[in-house]
Amino acid sequence: MKKFLRISALLTAVLMVFIMIGCGGEEEGEKDTTPPTLVSSNPANGGTMAANGSLTLVFSENMKEVTVNGTPATGSGKNWTWTATGLAAGAATLKVNGSDMAGNKLAEVAISVTVTAPDTTPPDIDANACDPKAGATGVDPAAVSKIKIVFTEDMGEAKVDAFEPADAKIDYKLADAKTLEISFLGGYKLGNEMQVKVTLSGKDKADNPLKTTSYTFTTMKKEG
């Protein structure tokens, strides 16, 4: 009986060793050892930015921390933003560093830019570039599947604070740096003789607030 117990204990110990080795192998195989890379920046290398402007960065994977010239950027995931401080007008080099969620270091990226005077001009709505145009009347509602509000410069942020008709369900996003795109949800469609009013807020990359915060257009009358 004692011999049987000793053999059982030995087999159990051997089995535990194999289990531990197997688990260790899986963890080692799943460990992230690939360093992140910078996919894009705005401004890009060779571009221009205001002394109080922002640098937006997109990485190949989610980042734990990002710095530019030794000062922290803000953001999460793959998208980060750094607001310029202490930049003098003229040529400048922005040195981007950071690490991914596994601690892998980003190989330092140097972005050369030309720094201009601080931007103090507020962004505005580019009425004629919007779709439908801002202030338009007689708009065919059947032709409006999305609304595109275009700004005069790149925006740091833009959002819809209120939308009329109030029963419309909408979603919105910055489709690009200058364009806020509004989509209708749940199959909602505009009707005739409707005034559409969008109340907005936002700021450019230098934190100047949006000048015009209301966008409107009116749909056409019913035929007959």
C-alpha positions in Angstrom: 0.0 0.0 0.0 2.8 2.4 0.9 4.5 1.6 -2.4 1.3 2.3 -4.3 1.0 5.7 -2.5 4.6 6.6 -3.3 4.0 5.8 -7.0 0.8 7.8 -7.0 2.5 10.8 -5.4 5.3 10.5 -8.0 2.9 10.4 -10.9 1.0 13.4 -9.5 4.2 15.4 -9.2 5.3 14.5 -12.8 1.8 15.5 -14.1 2.0 18.9 -12.3 5.4 19.6 -13.8 4.0 18.9 -17.3 1.0 21.2 -16.6 3.3 24.0 -15.4 5.5 23.7 -18.4 2.5 23.7 -20.7 1.0 26.8 -19.1 4.4 28.6 -19.2 4.7 27.8 -22.9 1.4 29.4 -23.7 2.1 32.6 -21.8 5.5 32.9 -23.5 3.9 32.4 -26.9 1.3 35.0 -26.3 3.6 37.7 -25.0 3.7 40.9 -27.1 7.3 41.8 -28.1 6.5 43.9 -31.2 7.4 47.6 -30.7 4.7 50.1 -31.8 5.2 52.4 -34.8 3.9 55.8 -35.7 1.4 55.4 -38.6 0.7 59.1 -39.2 0.9 62.6 -37.8 -0.9 65.9 -38.4 1.0 68.0 -39.3 3.2 65.5 -41.1 7.0 65.7 -41.3 7.8 68.9 -43.2 4.5 70.5 -42.3 3.5 73.7 -40.5 1.9 74.3 -37.2 1.0 77.3 -35.0 3.0 77.9 -31.9 -0.1 77.1 -29.8 -1.3 74.4 -32.2 -1.7 70.6 -31.7 0.1 67.6 -33.1 -2.2 64.5 -33.6 -0.6 61.1 -33.7 -1.9 57.7 -34.8 0.0 54.5 -33.8 0.0 51.0 -35.0 -1.4 49.7 -31.7 -2.8 50.8 -28.4 -0.4 52.9 -26.4 0.2 53.2 -22.7 2.0 56.5 -22.8 3.2 59.0 -25.3 5.5 62.0 -25.0 6.6 64.8 -27.4 9.8 66.6 -26.6 9.6 65.1 -23.1 6.1 66.3 -22.2 3.0 64.1 -22.1 0.5 63.8 -24.9 -3.2 63.0 -24.1 -5.3 60.3 -25.6 -6.0 56.6 -25.5 -5.7 53.6 -27.7 -4.1 54.4 -31.0 -5.0 58.1 -31.1 -3.1 60.8 -29.2 -2.8 64.6 -29.2 0.0 66.9 -28.1 -0.6 70.6 -27.6 2.4 72.8 -28.3 4.0 74.7 -25.5 7.1 76.8 -25.6 7.7 76.6 -29.4 9.3 79.6 -31.0 8.5 80.6 -34.6 10.8 79.0 -37.1 12.1 75.4 -37.6 11.4 72.9 -34.9 11.9 69.2 -34.3 9.2 67.3 -32.4 10.6 64.1 -30.9 7.9 61.4 -30.3 8.5 58.6 -27.7 6.2 56.2 -25.9 5.4 52.6 -25.2 2.6 50.2 -25.9 0.4 48.4 -23.4 3.0 45.6 -23.1 5.8 48.1 -22.4 7.5 47.8 -25.8 9.2 51.1 -26.6 8.5 53.2 -29.7 11.7 53.9 -31.6 12.0 57.7 -31.3 10.4 59.5 -34.2 11.6 63.0 -35.2 9.0 65.2 -36.9 10.3 68.4 -38.5 7.8 71.3 -38.7 7.8 75.0 -39.3 6.3 76.9 -36.4 4.2 80.0 -37.2 2.8 82.7 -34.9 0.1 81.6 -32.4 -3.3 81.0 -34.0 -5.9 83.4 -32.5 -8.4 83.2 -35.4 -11.6 81.3 -34.4 -12.8 78.6 -36.8 -16.1 79.1 -38.6 -18.6 77.2 -40.7 -17.8 77.2 -44.4 -21.4 77.8 -45.6 -20.9 77.1 -49.3 -18.9 73.9 -48.7 -21.6 72.3 -46.5 -24.0 69.8 -47.8 -26.7 71.1 -47.9 -25.3 74.6 -48.0 -25.8 76.5 -44.8 -29.0 78.7 -45.0 -30.2 76.9 -48.1 -33.9 76.8 -48.9 -36.0 74.5 -51.1 -33.8 71.5 -50.3 -35.1 68.2 -51.6 -35.5 66.1 -48.5 -35.2 62.9 -50.5 -31.6 63.9 -51.4 -30.5 64.3 -47.8 -29.3 61.0 -46.4 -26.5 62.7 -44.5 -25.6 66.2 -43.5 -22.0 67.5 -43.9 -21.0 70.6 -42.0 -17.6 71.9 -43.2 -15.4 74.2 -41.2 -12.9 76.8 -42.3 -9.9 75.0 -40.7 -8.9 71.7 -39.0 -10.9 71.1 -35.8 -9.6 69.8 -32.5 -13.2 68.8 -31.6 -16.7 69.4 -32.8 -20.0 68.1 -31.5 -23.8 68.5 -31.9 -25.4 70.0 -28.9 -28.9 70.1 -30.2 -30.8 69.0 -33.4 -34.1 70.0 -34.8 -36.5 68.4 -35.7 -36.4 67.1 -32.2 -37.8 63.7 -33.0 -34.9 62.8 -35.3 -32.4 60.3 -34.0 -28.9 61.1 -35.2 -25.3 60.1 -34.8 -22.3 62.3 -35.8 -18.6 62.1 -36.2 -15.7 64.1 -37.6 -15.3 62.4 -41.0 -12.1 64.3 -41.5 -10.4 67.2 -39.7 -12.7 69.8 -41.3 -16.0 67.9 -41.8 -18.7 67.0 -39.2 -20.9 64.3 -40.7 -24.4 63.7 -39.3 -26.3 60.5 -40.0 -29.9 59.6 -39.4 -30.7 56.5 -37.3 -33.7 54.1 -37.3 -34.7 54.9 -40.9 -35.5 58.5 -40.1 -36.1 60.7 -43.2 -36.7 64.4 -43.5 -40.0 65.6 -44.8 -41.1 68.6 -46.8 -41.4 72.1 -45.3 -39.0 71.3 -42.4 -36.4 73.6 -41.0 -33.3 71.7 -39.9 -31.3 73.4 -37.2 -28.1 72.1 -35.7 -26.6 73.7 -32.7 -22.8 73.1 -32.5 -19.8 73.6 -30.3 -16.2 73.0 -31.0 -12.7 74.4 -31.2 -9.7 74.3 -33.5 -6.4 72.8 -32.8 -5.3 76.0 -31.0 -8.3 75.8 -28.7 -10.0 78.8 -30.4 -13.8 78.3 -30.0 -16.1 77.9 -33.0 -17.4 81.4 -34.1 -20.8 80.4 -35.6 -22.6 77.7 -33.6 -25.8 77.4 -35.6 -26.3 75.7 -39.0 -29.7 75.6 -40.7 -31.5 74.8 -44.0 -35.1 74.4 -45.0 -36.6 71.6 -47.1 -38.8 72.3 -50.1 -42.6 72.8 -50.1 -44.9 70.0 -51.0 -45.8 69.9 -54.6 -49.3 71.0 -55.5 
